[in-house]
Amino acid sequence: MPTLQAPPAGWPRLSSTLLYDNAREAIAWLVTAFGFEIQLVVDAPDGSVAHSQLVFGEALIMVGEGGAARAPRFGVPLRSPRHLGGANSQSLMLYVDDVDAHCARARAAGATIVAEPALQDYGPAYWADRGYGALDCDGHLWWFCQRVRG
């Protein structure tokens, strides 16, 4: 594998954009439920969110508008899972310091817990994580993990 240049300062090598019916409401929900911090929100002329960046440690996500009325970008229709019958084409995983406390926070904020916190042990030659799965306010699937051996 070739040596890679460092990404731009303050950016991880990989980030993801998640689309929501109402990006502004989703940003507030992600802060409350999952503990993200707002790094940047750029308003569009119509009052919607043109661009946003939320961080959790060194992780970065962008939250955008993905309602049914949104016009395609680059010829691709972009939608929230709410407009896809709940379908997800990706899930996200985020390491947290205390998975049980994080799950309690997410549950209190209205996240749907699809997998309760449990140990996933890949054997002594690999690692073990304690984690849970949750659906956010628009139905994106998230996994939150805490390394317990590794």
Buried (B, 14 or more C-beta within 10 A) or exposed (E): EEEEEEEEEEEBEEBEEBBBBBBBEBBEBBBBBBBBEBEEBEEEEEEBBEBBBBBBEEBBBBBBBBBEEBEEEEEEEBBBBBBBEEEEEEEBEBBBEEBEEBBEBBBEBEBEBEEEBEEEEEEEEEBBBBBBBBBBBBBBBBBBBBEBEE
